[in-house]
Amino acid sequence: MDAQVLQGAAGRDPEVKAAGIQSLEKGLRVLTAIQHAGRAMRLNDIAAAASMTPSMAHGYLVSLVRTGFIAQDRLSGLYDLGDSALQLGLAALSRTDFLSLARATISQLAGELGETVTLAVWNGDAPVVVDKIEGRSDSVYEIKVGSLVRLWPTATGRVFMANLPKAEWEHHLQTMMHQGGEAQASITRFITELADVRREGYAATLPATVPDFSAVAAPVFDHRAHLKAVITVLGRQDGFDIAPSGRPLTATLRAARSLSVRLGAPVS
């Protein structure tokens, strides 16, 4: 639709604006209110979340139920996402190129922080680096695409262990730490501390296993809330702030969450 046609339509119909159709945007507010809630909702709660009156929200719900994007339970009267919303989400996920999305995310993060950023996935035994973006400062030559990352004591490894079933990594960790001369009491304490990593949503090391470098790492989740990958940022120890409120960690957490949302992870 060219500009003249669009302007003509806007003049004839008050619902049509240069940026879109208001009624459609309002209907999507109702839909996203239920999406973000992560549960079935009452009419009044939906109206409040969508900044509407209950009568207005009900009108949009009627249309969304008719089209299958919302379903209403006959017994409780609660509204939840319907089959059409599910199919739309699955179609979007099927067209998602994870590595392309991830590369764009870590490239932006590397540019923002000026540090080296890696993306690692689980290969069944250990994390493996599948992408790496060099920062504007020092390069971390020891880490290459395709290289395995130690489970212990790296930030990357700790995030994987904190978010994967224990059966997938415990044997490998036990072997590695015993070979490193660690006592069983130390191994047990280390495993116990992984609960803190899972609760806090990140891991940090000062320094990292790479000499003179520190690291922060954060998990990326998929639409099933399963761990998909880990984003790690590495910087020179003497100028790299790994504090919870520090710029490297806050930027890394923001990037990991953004990528998770793009993969359909539940919004928390």
N, C-alpha and C positions, 0 to 999 in steps of 0.2 A: 504494500500500500504506500503510494507516494505521499509527499507532504500535503499537497492540495486536497487529496481525497481524505486524508486523516483529519485535516483541519475542518473539512466540510462535515465529516461524521461527528466531530466534537461539537460543532455548532448546533447540530440537530438533536443530539442525545446527550443530556447532562451527565449520564453515567460514563461516557467515553471521554477519557482525558488523553493528553499527548503521551503519557507514560503507561497507559493501559486502561483496564476496566475496573472500576472501584468495587463493583459487586463481586467480581471474581476474586479480587484481593481479600475482601472480607470473608468470603467462603474459605479461602486458603488459611486465613487466620484461625478459623474454627478447626480446620483439619490439623494444623500444626500444633494447636493447643493440646489436642489429644495425643499427638505424636510425642510431644515433649513431656507430657505427664507420665508416659510409660505405663498406663493402666486405664481401665475403663473409668468413665467419668459421669457425674450427674450433670443435668442441663445447667443448673445454676453455676457449677464450678467451671464448665466450659465457657459460659457467658462471661464470667469474671476474668478468666485467663485470656479471652479474646477481646476484652474491653467492649462488651456489647450488653444490651439488655437481654434478659432471658427470651423475650418474644422474638427479638431479632435473631438471636443465635438459633432458636428453634426453627425459624424459616430456612436458614442455611442447612441445618441438620436434616430437614426433610428432603432437600434436594440431594445432599450427599448420601443419604441412605438409599434413595432411589437409584443413584448411579453406582452404588456398591462400594464407595470409598469409606463410608461409615456404616457400622452395623449396630443395631439396638437390641439388647437382650430383652426378650419378651417378659421374663419374670421380674428382673430387677429394674428394667427401664434404663440401665446404664448404656452409654455410648462408647464404642471402641472402633479402632480401625477395621475396615472391611476388606473383602477379597480383592477389590480393585486396587486399593492402596498397597496391598501385599504384592500383587502382580506388577504394579508400577515400580515398586522398590526393587523387586527381583530383576526386572528388565534393566533398571539403571545399574545394578550391581554387575550384571552380566556384561555390560559394556564398559566397565571400569578397568582401565589398564593400570594396575597397581604400581608397577615399576616406573611408569611415566609420571604418575601422580606423586610418587615418593621422591623421584629425582627433582621435580619442580619444588617440592617442599624443602628438601635438604639444600638445594641450590640457593633458595631464598634465605634459609637460615645461615648458611655459610657467608653469604653476602652481608647479612645483617650484623653478624658477630665478627667477621673477619677471621674465623677459625676453621679448622678442618672438621668436616662432618661426615660420619659414616652411617650407612644403613645395613643392618645385619638381620638375617633370618635364621631359623632353626633348621639344621639339616638332619636331625634325628639323634645326633651325638653332641653337637656343639654349635655355637653361633658361627655363621660364615658371613663375611662381608660381601654384599652384592652390589654396593655402590659407594662411591667416595667422592666428595667435593673438597678440593683444596681451598683453604682460606687465603686471605691476603697476607697473613703473617707466616710463621714457620710451617713448613710441610712436615707431616708425620710419615716419613718414608718407610718406617717399619711396618705400616699397615697398608696392605694392597688388596684390591678387589680379588676375591677368591680365597683369601687367607682365613684361617680359623681363628677364633678369639677364645682365649682361655676363660673357663667358667669362673675361676678364682685367681686373683681377687679383683678382676676387672669390673667396672661399672656395668658394662654391657652384659657380661655373664650373670651378674647378680640380678639384673632386671629380668633376664630370661628365666632364671631359676625361681624368682619370686612369683612369676605369672604362669609357669608351666606345671603340669602334674609332677609330683616328686619322683614318680617312677621313671620319668623320662631322663632325669639327670643325676639322681643320687649316686648310682654306681660309678659314673664317670667322675663325679666330684670326689667321692671317697678315694678312688684310685689316685687321682691327681694330688690331693692333699696329703695322702700317705707318702707318696713319692717325694713330696716336698718336705717331708720330715715333720708334718703336723701331727700332734697327738689327737686321739679320738675325742677328747674333751673339747679341743679347739674346733674340730670339725662340727661337733654337735652344737656348739655355741654359734658358729657361723651360720648353720642352717636355721637356727632359731631366729637369728637377726634378719633373715629374709622376710619375715612377717612385717617388719618395719618398712622394708623397701616396698612391699606390696601396698601397705597402708598409705605411705607417703607418695607413692606414684613415681618414684625416681631413685636413682643411685648415683653416688658421686665418689670419686677416689682422688686422693691428694698424697703423693702423685699417682698417676696411672701406672700400669705395668711397663709402658713405654717410658724410658728414662727421661726425667725432667718435664714430663707432661702430666697434666691433670685432666679429668674427664667428668662429664655429667651425661647421664643416659636416661631416656624415658621410653615407655612402651607405646606401641601402636596396636590398636585392637580392630577387629573386623566386625561385621554386622551381627555375628553371634556372640560378641564380647569375648572372643578368643584372641590370644596374642598373635599378632601377624608379623611384627618386626620390632626392632629397637633402633631408635635414633640416638647417636652418641656424638657429642662435641668434645674435641680435645684442644687444649691450649697450653702454652708454656706455664709451668707451675708458678713462676714468680709474678705473673700478671693475670692469672685466671681465677676469677671469683666463683667458688663452688657453693657459696652460701645459698640457703633457700630463697632469699630475696635478691640474689645477685642476677645480673642481666643474662649471663649464659644459661642458667637453669630456667629462669622464667620464660625466656625465648624458646628454649628447647621444649618445655612442657606445652607451650602454646602451639608450636609446630606439630608436635605429636598428637595433640588433641584435634587440631584442624584436620590432619590426615586421617585420623580415626573417624571423624565425622563424615569425611568424604567416602569412607569405606562402609558407611552405614552403621557405625557403632552407636549404641544407645547414648543419648545425651544425658549427662549427669549434672 
